[in-house]
Amino acid sequence: MDRSTDYEVLLAAVDWLEAGSSVYLATVAETWGSAPRRPGSMMVIHPDGLFTGSVSGGCVEDELITQVLKGDFEQGLPRIIKYGVTSDLVQRVGLPCGGRLTLLLERIDSVAELRKLLQAVESGQLVSRHICLTTGETSLHPCSNITASQRNKFHFDGKNLINVFGPRWRMLLIGAGELSQRVAQLALTLDYAVTFC
């Protein structure tokens, strides 16, 4: 079954953590101007340089992987990294889109919370993950009573980041033919909960 990019990132992170490795999770916190990935988009990086997901479209990923391989993010609280803000960064990283990008990078050593989040997504639940940059504390919260307009809410205020996971919209497909199957595959990658009738 096809799944969203968020699901693939969480699955890779859980697999690597269960194999005994730490992982680095990068989340797009803010964008300005032209940006190929929306706020909330994620990328997980294994300490040996393997990765799943995307935060830019190719121009920032190599820089992040290089920093992980050098050990730049070994210790400490989640940190903010900005790209495209200075002329040096634009030249070194090469943001061809001309925009600016703010990332939140976390080192994760424990699998428990991400496993719980992945299980919630697999069961079709809508869950928000909260990250406090001041303390490094993370928590999960069910989103069972929110309206459709709140389902796509991503929040970043410089101190806290809230990202929503799981099926944000529901799609009912009438008929189970070839066309419906292709539409369902596409819908699943976009975080729809799909029902065939």
C-alpha positions as CSV (number, residue, x, y, z in Angstrom):
1,M,0.0,0.0,0.0
2,D,1.3,3.5,-0.9
3,R,1.9,5.8,2.0
4,S,2.7,9.5,2.5
5,T,6.3,10.8,2.6
6,D,5.8,11.5,6.4
7,Y,4.9,7.8,6.9
8,E,8.0,6.7,5.0
9,V,10.2,9.1,7.1
10,L,8.7,7.8,10.4
11,L,9.1,4.2,9.3
12,A,12.8,4.6,8.4
13,A,13.4,6.4,11.7
14,V,11.7,3.7,13.7
15,D,13.6,0.9,11.8
16,W,17.0,2.6,12.4
17,L,16.3,3.3,16.0
18,E,15.2,-0.3,16.6
19,A,18.4,-1.4,15.0
20,G,20.3,0.5,17.7
21,S,21.2,3.7,15.9
22,S,20.3,7.3,16.8
23,V,18.7,9.4,14.0
24,Y,18.5,13.0,13.1
25,L,15.1,14.4,12.2
26,A,14.9,17.6,10.2
27,T,11.6,19.4,9.9
28,V,10.8,22.4,7.7
29,A,9.8,25.1,10.3
30,E,9.4,28.1,8.0
31,T,9.8,29.1,4.4
32,W,10.0,32.5,2.7
33,G,9.7,33.0,-1.0
34,S,9.9,30.1,-3.4
35,A,10.2,26.8,-1.5
36,P,9.7,23.3,-2.9
37,R,8.7,21.8,0.4
38,R,6.0,23.1,2.8
39,P,6.4,23.7,6.5
40,G,6.1,20.3,8.3
41,S,8.0,18.4,5.6
42,M,10.6,16.0,7.1
43,M,13.8,14.2,6.5
44,V,15.4,11.6,8.7
45,I,19.2,11.0,8.5
46,H,21.1,8.0,9.7
47,P,24.5,8.7,11.3
48,D,26.2,6.9,8.3
49,G,24.6,9.3,5.8
50,L,21.6,7.3,4.7
51,F,18.4,9.4,4.6
52,T,14.7,9.3,3.7
53,G,12.5,12.3,2.9
54,S,13.3,15.8,1.8
55,V,13.3,19.3,3.2
56,S,14.2,21.3,0.2
57,G,14.2,19.5,-3.1
58,G,17.9,18.7,-3.2
59,C,19.8,21.8,-2.3
60,V,20.0,21.5,1.5
61,E,20.0,17.7,2.0
62,D,23.7,17.2,1.1
63,E,24.8,20.0,3.5
64,L,22.8,18.4,6.3
65,I,24.2,15.0,5.7
66,T,27.8,16.4,5.6
67,Q,27.2,18.1,9.0
68,V,25.8,14.8,10.5
69,L,28.8,12.9,9.2
70,K,31.1,15.5,10.8
71,G,29.3,15.1,14.1
72,D,28.1,18.7,14.2
73,F,24.8,17.7,15.9
74,E,25.9,15.1,18.4
75,Q,24.8,16.9,21.6
76,G,22.2,19.3,22.8
77,L,18.7,20.4,22.4
78,P,16.9,20.6,19.1
79,R,18.3,23.4,17.0
80,I,17.3,25.9,14.4
81,I,19.2,26.0,11.1
82,K,18.6,28.7,8.5
83,Y,19.5,28.5,4.8
84,G,19.4,31.3,2.2
85,V,19.8,34.0,4.8
86,T,23.4,35.1,4.1
87,S,25.2,35.4,0.8
88,D,27.7,32.8,2.1
89,L,25.0,30.2,2.7
90,V,23.4,31.0,-0.7
91,Q,26.7,30.4,-2.4
92,R,27.7,27.3,-0.4
93,V,24.4,25.6,-0.2
94,G,23.0,27.0,-3.5
95,L,19.3,27.6,-3.0
96,P,18.3,28.0,-6.6
97,C,14.7,28.8,-5.8
98,G,15.9,32.1,-4.2
99,G,13.9,31.5,-1.0
100,R,14.8,31.1,2.6
101,L,14.4,28.0,4.7
102,T,14.3,27.4,8.4
103,L,14.8,23.9,9.7
104,L,14.4,22.3,13.1
105,L,16.9,19.5,13.7
106,E,16.6,17.0,16.5
107,R,18.8,14.1,17.5
108,I,16.6,11.2,18.6
109,D,17.9,8.3,20.6
110,S,14.8,6.5,21.8
111,V,12.3,4.7,19.6
112,A,9.3,4.7,22.0
113,E,7.6,8.0,20.9
114,L,8.1,7.6,17.2
115,R,6.9,4.0,17.4
116,K,3.7,5.2,19.1
117,L,3.3,8.0,16.5
118,L,3.8,5.5,13.6
119,Q,1.2,3.1,15.1
120,A,-1.3,5.9,15.4
121,V,-0.8,6.9,11.8
122,E,-1.1,3.2,10.7
123,S,-4.4,2.9,12.5
124,G,-5.7,6.1,10.8
125,Q,-5.6,8.4,13.8
126,L,-4.8,12.1,13.6
127,V,-2.0,13.0,16.0
128,S,0.0,16.1,16.7
129,R,3.7,16.0,17.8
130,H,4.8,19.0,20.0
131,I,8.4,20.0,20.3
132,C,9.7,22.6,22.9
133,L,13.0,24.1,21.7
134,T,13.8,25.4,25.1
135,T,13.7,22.1,27.0
136,G,13.9,19.6,24.1
137,E,10.7,17.9,25.4
138,T,8.5,16.2,22.9
139,S,4.9,14.9,23.3
140,L,2.1,13.4,21.3
141,H,-1.5,14.6,21.4
142,P,-4.6,13.0,19.8
143,C,-6.5,15.3,17.4
144,S,-9.9,13.5,17.6
145,N,-12.1,16.6,18.0
146,I,-10.6,19.1,15.6
147,T,-12.4,20.6,12.6
148,A,-11.4,20.0,9.0
149,S,-9.9,23.5,8.7
150,Q,-7.6,22.7,11.7
151,R,-6.3,19.4,10.3
152,N,-3.6,21.0,8.2
153,K,-2.5,23.4,11.0
154,F,1.3,23.5,11.4
155,H,2.6,25.8,14.1
156,F,6.0,27.2,14.7
157,D,6.6,30.3,16.9
158,G,10.3,30.1,17.4
159,K,10.0,28.3,20.7
160,N,7.5,25.5,19.9
161,L,6.8,23.4,16.9
162,I,3.6,21.5,16.4
163,N,3.3,19.1,13.4
164,V,0.1,17.1,12.6
165,F,0.3,13.5,11.3
166,G,-2.2,11.1,9.9
167,P,-5.1,11.3,7.4
168,R,-6.2,14.9,7.3
169,W,-9.0,14.4,4.7
170,R,-11.3,11.5,3.8
171,M,-12.0,10.3,0.3
172,L,-14.9,8.1,-0.7
173,L,-14.5,6.4,-4.0
174,I,-17.5,4.8,-5.7
175,G,-16.5,1.7,-7.6
176,A,-13.4,-0.4,-7.2
177,G,-12.1,-0.4,-10.8
178,E,-8.6,0.4,-12.1
179,L,-9.2,4.2,-12.1
180,S,-10.4,4.1,-8.5
181,Q,-7.3,2.1,-7.5
182,R,-4.9,4.6,-9.1
183,V,-6.7,7.6,-7.5
184,A,-6.6,5.8,-4.1
185,Q,-2.8,5.2,-4.5
186,L,-2.3,8.9,-5.2
187,A,-4.7,9.9,-2.3
188,L,-2.8,7.8,0.2
189,T,0.5,9.5,-0.6
190,L,-1.3,12.8,0.2
191,D,-2.5,11.6,3.6
192,Y,-6.1,10.9,2.7
193,A,-8.1,8.2,4.5
194,V,-9.5,6.3,1.5
195,T,-12.8,4.3,1.6
196,F,-14.1,2.2,-1.4
197,C,-17.8,1.8,-1.9
